[in-house]
């Protein structure tokens, strides 16, 4: 009964983009990679990957998304952007430095993150200029 209710609720959710499964399938097909190869490269079973691609009620964690992205040779954000219906040129790409900062930030505990955000906010403010003496 609960599964039937969940399925009924899902069908009422408007889909703006492709959805995660369709995005994975589309990127896989664009790269000319078979489902078996992605499953093998990601360490996932083909059946599980098939469930993801078909849009079955399947939980996809950040780790699994990362493994699929690596198997496809793309960043996870590429899959998420496709899933949301965004064209890749509409999504801001991170530079290598920005990616490193993000990785470091994610590794911090919440208190450290808050400290970094406070410091960055102060640093972002414009520096007041001294009046020039003429």
C-alpha positions in Angstrom: 0.0 0.0 0.0 2.8 2.5 0.9 4.6 1.7 -2.3 1.4 2.3 -4.3 0.9 5.7 -2.5 4.6 6.7 -3.2 4.2 5.8 -6.8 1.0 7.9 -7.1 2.7 10.9 -5.5 5.7 10.6 -7.9 3.4 10.6 -10.9 2.0 14.0 -9.8 5.4 15.6 -9.5 6.0 17.8 -12.6 9.2 16.9 -14.4 11.1 20.0 -15.5 14.2 18.1 -16.7 15.1 14.6 -17.9 15.3 13.1 -14.4 18.4 11.5 -13.0 17.9 8.1 -14.7 17.2 9.5 -18.1 20.2 11.9 -17.8 22.5 9.0 -17.0 21.2 7.0 -19.9 21.5 10.0 -22.3 25.1 10.8 -21.3 26.0 7.1 -21.5 24.6 6.8 -25.0 26.2 10.1 -26.1 29.6 8.7 -25.0 28.8 5.4 -26.7 29.3 3.3 -23.6 27.2 0.2 -22.9 25.3 -0.2 -19.7 27.4 -3.3 -18.9 30.7 -1.2 -19.2 29.3 1.5 -16.9 28.2 -1.1 -14.4 31.6 -2.7 -14.4 33.6 0.6 -14.2 31.4 1.9 -11.4 31.3 -1.4 -9.4 27.5 -1.4 -9.5 25.4 -4.3 -10.8 23.9 -3.9 -14.2 20.4 -4.5 -12.7 20.8 -1.6 -10.3 22.1 0.7 -13.1 19.1 -0.4 -15.2 16.7 0.5 -12.3 18.4 4.0 -12.0 18.1 4.6 -15.8 14.5 3.4 -16.0 13.5 5.8 -13.2 12.5 3.0 -10.8 12.1 4.0 -7.2 15.8 3.7 -6.4 17.9 5.6 -3.9 21.0 7.2 -5.5 23.5 8.4 -3.0 26.3 11.0 -3.6 28.8 8.2 -3.6 26.8 6.2 -6.3 26.4 9.3 -8.4 30.1 9.9 -8.2 30.9 6.4 -9.2 28.5 6.6 -12.2 29.9 9.9 -13.2 33.5 8.6 -13.0 32.5 5.6 -15.1 31.0 7.9 -17.7 34.1 10.2 -17.6 32.1 13.3 -16.5 31.7 15.3 -13.3 28.7 14.5 -11.1 27.3 18.1 -11.8 27.1 17.3 -15.5 24.6 14.5 -14.7 22.7 16.7 -12.3 22.5 19.6 -14.7 21.1 17.2 -17.4 18.7 15.8 -14.9 17.4 19.3 -14.1 17.0 20.1 -17.8 19.9 22.6 -17.9 22.1 22.9 -20.9 25.7 22.5 -19.9 26.6 26.0 -21.1 23.9 27.3 -18.6 25.8 25.8 -15.7 28.8 27.6 -14.3 31.8 25.4 -14.5 34.3 25.4 -11.6 38.0 26.1 -12.2 40.5 23.7 -10.8 41.2 26.1 -7.9 37.5 26.5 -7.2 37.1 22.7 -7.2 40.0 22.3 -4.7 38.4 24.9 -2.4 35.1 23.2 -2.6 36.7 19.8 -1.7 38.5 21.3 1.2 35.4 23.1 2.4 33.3 19.9 2.2 35.9 18.1 4.4 35.5 20.7 7.2 33.2 20.2 10.2 30.2 22.5 10.5 32.0 24.9 13.0 35.0 25.2 10.7 32.7 25.9 7.7 31.0 28.7 9.6 34.3 30.3 10.5 35.5 30.1 6.8 32.2 31.7 5.6 32.5 34.5 8.1 36.1 35.2 7.1 35.2 35.1 3.4 32.3 37.4 3.9 34.5 40.0 5.6 37.1 39.6 2.9 34.5 40.1 0.1 33.5 43.6 1.3 35.1 46.4 -0.6 38.0 48.0 1.0 37.3 51.7 1.9 39.5 54.1 0.0 41.3 56.9 1.7 40.6 60.3 0.4 43.5 61.4 -1.8 45.3 64.5 -0.7 45.8 66.9 -3.6 
